Amino acid sequence: MALTTLLDQLAATTQYSAARTPINETMASDIPTIETPAYRRSLPRWTFCRDFLIGTEAIQEQPAYLPQFQHESDTMYLARRTISALFNGFARTVQATVGLLTEQPPVLSKDMPQPLVDMWENVDGAGTHGDVFTGDLAQAGAVDGYAGIITEYPRAGDPSIDWSKASLAARMALANGTKMDSSDEAALGLHPYFILCRADEVRCTYETVAGKRTLVMLIRREAAVERVGRFGQKGVLRHRVYQMANRVVTYELWTQVDGGAITRTEGPTVMRNLTNIPWSPFAPGQWIGPNEYKPTFMDLAFLNATHHRIQTGILSLEELAFVPTPVRIGASPNAEGVYPPIIFGPGNTLEAPAVQGVPNPIYWLSPDTAVLEPGMQSLLNCKLEMATAGASFLAPQQQNSRETAAANRMDRGAEVATITTFAHRLKDCLESAFGFAGQYMKLDAGEVTLNAEFSGEGVSAPLLTVMVQAYQADALTLQELRHLLQTGQLPEEFRASDVLGVLTQIADKAKAAQELASAKAPQVTSQVNMPKRGAMSITRGADGKASGIEEAV
């Protein structure tokens, strides 16, 4: 199935992905809706990649990944669609990327102000440590190709603030946006915090201001559930609107309850100490257009979809071969000249007309499994392509001695995403978010250090491809893959038997498939056992159709 066709089918679905939550269709200029043409184009891409991150459950549930054959019964189709678990090379590669990035936690520089260092322990105000938050941000960017951080600060009207603990000076400072004494901030529990936003939750509007491309509006869409009474719930859709004009940033809150009208329920209020909208984008995906990025591993997800279809076809054929249908030659038509209907399955018998020279034979009919070998070769080729895609992302960046390292990084980033460029963009996002946190508190934020050197010298591209294939098959751990990237060799204590078994199986199957493809046999003969009569030989032509039946006695 073509990728565009698959994405078109996914665009009409409403399951599994947060990106599929129904959104108000209104596009009026006075309504802060998030659904734009770029959003509609991006929606099936996010859905596609998020489904493969979820895995077997989402893939089996979604018919677009395995279309129903013409004239295939619903019962047979459902059995075929649920027969195969997903070989999830996509999710494993995403996990490797996030694991390698966060194996060494981010380090805040020594010049980072202590209030911002303290903030790292509870970076989102909900108890999430900065290291964990970084991993979540990295995964969001890896899957969707775009994510980001809104840096917020409690406003004067925040109901969570216990004003009984506030001094008069603290009340005035918070209302006027001036610097508050650190003891008052500690007493009130006030500090900046980060909000992780995924691709489907934000819409950015840029304009040229004083000759510079400037973010003038950010809308964050937030789906939530609120309690009604003691046990009830209601769905709430919020749009948080940040707008910048004349270097003044304002905030509004718009709310829609249970699909009703959207109304402004808060603001506009001026945001504390800011001259720019506090949005820090993380865009590791390929830029397509305004507010539109190709997911980082979308090509790998498409290969994973192809692998799933091939694997399911092979297993379906094997399943049919395991439950052959009894065949009896010599049936007679009824009075109207109609033969018994053909119903496949072990509990039924195919009644076929008599064949000259074959007196009343009885045998078992099963599908021709000769196509399994080329099918396995296609499966292995697909696995290799998936491994190659993963290896190209994890491979070391070879610098040209005639270019500067910075220029080479820019060139590489423009041509193909790698884990190194991914790490640089993640670092930029975090440093930008800390910069806004510092602005709230009138402090100069320091730097954030992320490991961006994942590969050492002597890493062989062919070996890396094979080892990524072993990792995707769960025969190699992330630590072993990490050691390979750093040293060009596997650690001495790695599970050699497991990897060797996988690679030997791959090599044996590839060799068998190659021998089958090169064999010049115009006919293939399949043997089927016949109860009480020995064996029957069905001779098939090169097109797979039966051309004769012989009995061996």
Secondary structure by P-SEA (a helix, b strand, c coil): ccaaaaaaaaaaccccccccccccccccccccccccaaaaaaaaaaaaaaaaaacaaaaaaccccccccccccaaaaaaaaaccccccaaaaaaaaaaaaaacccccccccccaaaaaaccccccccccaaaaaaaaaaaaaaccccbbbbbcccccccccccccccaaaaaaaaacccccaaaaaaabbbbbbbbbccccbbbbbbbccccccccbbbbbbbbcccccccbbbbbbbbbbbbbcccbbbbbbbbbccccbbbbccccccccccccccbbbbbcccccccccccccaaaaaaaaaaaaaaaaaaaaaaaaaabbbbbbcccccccccccccccccccbbbbbcccccccbbbbbbbccccaaaaaaaaaaaaaaaaaaaaaaaaccccccccccaaaaaaaaaaccccaaaaaaaaaaaaaaaaaaaaaaacbbbbbbbcccccccccccaaaaaaaaaaaaaccccaaaaaaaaaccccccccaaaaaaaaaaaaaaaaaaaaaaaaccccbbbbbbbbccccbbbbbbccccccccccccc
